[in-house]
Amino acid sequence: MADNLNKAEVYPASSAAIERIDEDETIEPQHFHYLYTFACHENELQLCEMELSTLLQTDLTINSAGSSYVWSERCILPGRSPFIHGRLDVLGQGDSAAELLPVAREIRLMPEETFKVVCLKAGDAVPDYEQALKLERDIGMCIRGTAQMKQPKVTFGLIKTGKKWLLGQWTESDKSWQVHQQKPQNYSTGFGVALARALVNIAVPEVEGHRLLDPCCGMGTVVIEALSMGIDARGNDLNALAVRGARVNLPHFGYDAQRITLGDMKELEGRYDSAIFDMPYNLCSVLPDHEQRAMLMKLRELCGRAVIVSTEWVQEHLLEAGWTIERYGTVRKSAFVRHIWVCS
């Protein structure tokens, strides 16, 4: 195993302690220590690209729908994104799974920590059931500690990306936010929870000290998702029925109803770090151009960065209002298309 020991590249662990095999070994700059697996529907490709590129601060192009992975130097809770399945904190890599056995032997767990090893169902070469069992067993036999398959304290993941096998500590995405789909008040044309969550991540990749505004908040879906991530978010709407519904929905999930105000967004005051603006629309009528421009100009006064969503093409209005367009994408649901502009 001495040759394998020399071939395997070892990285510092996050919460599972691991001793460096070679203290003189340096990590090359192109090595990212976090790998995220994700999946999206073909109708959400552009939205997924926009969200993960912003949230993980990395360039990402998704060639087709389905599951994939992305590298990042940024460590986030994988449950922030509706698309991420989990995060692998990479401990080491090798040209074969066998080269990772010395890496596994160097893992140090606390006495009370149980563990298991899983072959991730992602990457460039997913092993079949029998192969996966063997790989999990071989790696697990090298880890000093007590194996526990049902509810381990620590999970280690194994995946092949390109020509390399990776071993790391695996954190599954927490999907508890999905309970927000069961709001007491809702309407059919509003944002779905996953869409709202992705838009929040695009608008606010860095949570700490950030103030977010939703000036046409409807039933409060965006505000709820932002608050669940620890973001200081507030909502407003001109529609009294929508405000009434939002003020029911927020307390249902433990948030202050007074974060929602009733009124015309053109009368709002204050300054926010960013906004998510779902431009008002009616299936039977179109908002006049001058109204759209006025709202976009007011939004420019309220914040320096915005994610603007519309069922209509309003790019000319955005530019006229002084916005600079950073990114553009769409998200589709059957024939219903939402345009998304990230502006500053």
C-alpha positions in Angstrom: 0.0 0.0 0.0 3.1 2.3 0.1 2.7 3.2 -3.6 -1.0 4.0 -3.1 -0.1 6.2 -0.1 2.2 8.2 -2.3 -0.3 8.6 -5.1 -3.3 9.6 -3.1 -3.8 13.4 -2.6 -5.0 14.3 0.9 -6.9 17.4 1.9 -7.7 18.8 5.4 -11.0 17.6 6.7 -13.8 19.9 8.0 -15.5 18.2 11.0 -14.1 14.7 10.6 -10.5 15.0 11.8 -7.8 13.6 9.5 -4.0 13.7 9.8 -2.0 14.9 6.8 -0.1 11.9 5.3 2.7 14.2 4.1 3.1 17.4 6.0 5.2 18.8 3.1 2.6 18.2 0.5 1.0 21.3 -0.9 -2.5 21.6 -2.4 -2.5 23.0 -5.9 -4.7 26.1 -6.4 -7.0 24.4 -8.9 -8.1 22.0 -6.2 -11.5 22.9 -4.8 -12.4 21.2 -1.6 -16.2 21.1 -1.8 -18.1 19.1 -4.4 -21.9 19.6 -4.6 -24.2 17.2 -6.4 -27.4 18.6 -7.9 -30.3 17.8 -10.3 -32.8 19.9 -12.1 -35.7 19.6 -14.6 -35.0 20.7 -18.2 -37.4 23.6 -17.6 -35.2 24.9 -14.8 -31.8 24.6 -16.4 -31.2 28.3 -16.7 -32.5 29.0 -13.2 -30.3 26.3 -11.8 -27.3 27.7 -13.6 -28.0 31.2 -12.3 -28.5 30.1 -8.7 -25.6 27.7 -8.4 -23.2 30.0 -10.2 -24.1 32.9 -7.8 -24.4 30.9 -4.6 -21.3 28.8 -5.1 -19.3 31.6 -6.8 -18.2 29.5 -9.7 -18.8 29.3 -13.4 -21.3 26.6 -14.3 -22.8 25.4 -17.6 -25.4 22.6 -17.5 -25.4 20.8 -20.8 -28.5 18.7 -20.2 -31.1 18.0 -17.6 -30.4 15.4 -15.0 -28.0 15.0 -12.1 -24.5 16.4 -12.0 -21.9 17.9 -9.8 -20.1 21.2 -9.3 -16.9 22.2 -7.5 -16.6 25.2 -5.3 -14.3 26.8 -2.7 -17.4 28.0 -0.8 -18.9 25.9 2.0 -22.6 26.4 2.4 -25.4 24.3 3.9 -26.6 22.2 1.0 -30.2 22.7 2.0 -30.1 26.3 0.9 -30.6 25.3 -2.7 -33.7 23.5 -4.0 -31.4 21.8 -6.5 -28.4 20.6 -4.4 -28.6 17.0 -3.1 -25.6 17.3 -0.8 -22.0 18.5 -0.2 -18.8 16.4 -0.2 -16.0 17.9 1.9 -13.2 16.2 0.0 -10.5 14.4 2.2 -8.5 12.9 -0.7 -8.5 11.7 -4.3 -6.8 9.0 -6.2 -6.7 7.3 -9.6 -8.5 4.3 -8.2 -10.7 3.6 -5.2 -7.9 1.5 -3.8 -5.7 4.5 -3.6 -8.1 6.0 -1.1 -7.7 3.2 1.5 -4.7 5.0 3.1 -6.8 8.2 3.3 -9.6 6.3 5.1 -7.0 4.8 7.6 -6.0 8.3 8.6 -9.6 9.4 9.5 -9.9 10.1 13.2 -13.4 10.0 14.7 -14.5 11.0 18.2 -15.3 8.0 20.5 -19.1 8.7 20.3 -19.2 9.2 16.5 -20.5 6.3 14.5 -20.1 6.3 10.7 -21.1 4.8 7.4 -19.7 5.0 3.8 -21.9 5.5 0.8 -21.2 5.4 -2.9 -22.9 8.6 -4.2 -25.4 8.1 -7.1 -23.7 10.8 -9.1 -20.5 11.5 -10.9 -19.1 10.2 -14.1 -19.2 6.5 -13.4 -21.8 5.3 -10.9 -21.0 1.7 -9.8 -23.7 -0.9 -9.9 -25.2 -2.3 -6.6 -22.6 -5.0 -6.1 -19.7 -2.8 -6.9 -21.0 -0.1 -4.6 -21.3 -2.5 -1.7 -17.7 -3.7 -2.2 -16.3 -0.2 -2.3 -18.3 0.9 0.7 -17.1 -2.2 2.6 -13.5 -1.8 1.6 -13.3 1.9 2.6 -15.4 1.3 5.8 -13.0 -1.5 7.0 -10.2 1.0 7.0 -11.9 3.6 9.1 -11.3 3.3 12.9 -14.6 3.6 14.6 -18.0 2.0 14.9 -20.0 1.5 11.7 -23.8 2.3 11.9 -25.8 2.0 8.8 -29.2 3.5 10.0 -28.4 6.7 11.9 -24.7 7.3 11.8 -23.2 10.5 13.3 -20.9 10.9 10.3 -21.3 9.8 6.7 -18.5 9.5 4.2 -19.1 9.7 0.5 -17.3 8.1 -2.5 -17.6 9.4 -6.0 -15.8 9.2 -9.3 -15.4 12.5 -11.2 -13.5 12.5 -14.5 -10.6 10.1 -13.9 -10.4 10.6 -10.2 -12.0 8.8 -7.3 -12.9 11.1 -4.3 -13.5 10.4 -0.6 -14.9 12.9 1.7 -17.4 13.7 4.4 -20.9 13.8 3.0 -23.6 16.2 4.2 -27.1 15.4 2.9 -29.3 18.4 1.9 -31.9 19.3 4.5 -35.3 19.6 2.7 -37.3 20.7 5.7 -38.1 24.0 3.8 -40.5 21.9 1.7 -43.0 22.2 4.5 -43.5 25.8 3.3 -45.5 24.4 0.4 -48.3 23.9 2.9 -49.1 27.6 3.4 -52.6 28.3 4.8 -53.1 31.0 2.1 -52.0 30.6 -1.5 -52.9 31.3 -5.1 -52.1 29.4 -8.3 -50.1 32.0 -10.2 -47.7 32.8 -7.4 -44.1 31.6 -7.1 -43.6 28.0 -6.1 -41.5 27.5 -3.0 -38.5 26.1 -5.0 -38.5 29.0 -7.4 -38.7 31.5 -4.6 -35.9 29.8 -2.8 -33.7 29.9 -5.9 -34.4 33.6 -6.5 -33.5 34.4 -2.9 -30.1 32.6 -3.4 -29.5 34.6 -6.5 -30.4 37.9 -4.8 -28.6 37.1 -1.5 -25.6 34.7 -1.9 -24.1 36.1 1.3 -26.6 36.1 4.2 -25.0 38.0 7.0 -26.0 41.6 7.4 -28.2 41.6 4.3 -31.5 43.4 3.9 -33.9 42.1 1.3 -37.1 43.7 0.0 -40.0 42.1 -1.9 -42.0 45.1 -3.0 -44.9 43.1 -4.6 -44.8 40.1 -2.2 -48.2 38.5 -2.8 -48.7 35.8 -0.2 -45.2 36.2 1.2 -43.5 33.1 -0.4 -40.2 34.9 -1.1 -40.2 36.6 2.4 -40.7 33.2 4.1 -37.9 31.5 2.2 -35.5 34.4 2.9 -36.4 34.4 6.6 -35.9 30.7 6.8 -32.3 31.3 5.7 -31.7 33.9 8.3 -32.0 36.9 5.9 -33.6 40.2 7.2 -36.5 40.3 4.7 -39.5 42.5 4.3 -42.5 42.4 2.0 -45.1 44.9 0.6 -48.1 44.7 -1.6 -50.8 47.0 -3.0 -53.4 44.2 -2.8 -55.1 44.1 0.6 -56.2 40.5 0.1 -52.6 39.4 -0.7 -51.3 41.3 2.4 -53.9 39.7 4.5 -52.9 36.2 3.2 -49.2 36.9 3.8 -49.9 38.1 7.3 -51.5 34.7 7.9 -48.7 32.7 6.2 -45.7 34.2 8.1 -46.9 33.5 11.6 -47.9 30.0 10.5 -44.1 29.3 10.1 -43.1 31.4 13.2 -42.3 34.7 11.5 -43.6 38.2 12.4 -46.6 39.3 10.3 -45.5 42.9 10.7 -42.7 42.3 8.2 -45.5 42.7 5.6 -46.8 46.2 4.8 -49.8 47.4 2.7 -49.3 50.1 0.1 -48.0 51.3 -3.2 -44.3 50.4 -3.7 -43.7 53.8 -5.2 -44.3 55.2 -1.7 -41.8 52.9 0.0 -38.8 54.5 1.8 -35.5 53.2 3.0 -32.6 51.4 1.5 -32.1 47.7 1.0 -29.1 45.6 -0.2 -31.2 43.8 -2.8 -34.8 43.1 -3.9 -36.8 40.4 -5.6 -39.4 42.1 -7.8 -42.1 40.0 -9.4 -43.6 42.6 -11.7 -47.4 42.7 -11.3 -49.4 41.1 -14.2 -52.9 40.2 -15.0 -53.8 37.4 -17.3 -56.6 39.6 -18.8 -54.7 42.9 -19.0 -51.2 44.4 -19.4 -49.6 46.9 -17.1 -49.1 50.2 -19.0 -45.5 50.9 -20.1 -45.3 54.1 -18.1 -46.3 52.2 -14.9 -43.7 49.6 -15.5 -41.0 52.2 -15.9 -42.1 54.1 -12.8 -41.9 50.9 -10.7 -38.5 50.0 -12.0 -37.2 53.5 -11.4 -38.5 53.4 -7.8 -36.9 50.0 -7.3 -33.6 51.6 -8.3 -34.0 54.1 -5.5 -34.7 51.3 -3.0 -31.8 49.0 -3.7 -28.6 48.6 -5.6 -29.2 45.1 -6.8 -32.3 43.3 -7.9 -33.7 40.1 -9.3 -36.5 41.1 -11.6 -39.1 38.6 -12.8 -41.8 39.2 -15.4 -44.0 37.3 -17.7 -43.5 40.1 -20.3 -40.4 41.2 -22.0 -39.3 44.4 -20.1 -35.6 44.6 -20.9 -35.9 48.0 -22.6 -37.7 49.4 -19.5 -35.0 48.0 -17.3 -32.3 49.8 -19.2 -34.3 53.0 -19.4 -34.7 52.9 -15.6 -30.9 52.8 -15.2 -30.4 49.2 -14.4 -27.4 47.2 -15.7 -28.2 43.6 -16.7 -25.8 41.1 -15.3 -27.6 37.8 -16.2 -30.7 36.7 -17.9 -32.6 33.4 -17.9 -36.1 31.9 -18.0 -38.0 29.3 -16.1 -40.9 27.5 -17.7 -44.0 25.7 -16.5 -45.8 24.2 -19.5 -46.5 27.3 -21.8 -46.1 29.7 -18.9 -42.7 31.5 -19.1 -41.1 33.8 -16.5 -38.2 36.0 -17.6 -35.5 36.6 -14.9 -33.0 39.5 -15.0 -30.3 39.9 -12.4 -29.6 43.6 -12.3 -27.3 46.1 -10.6 
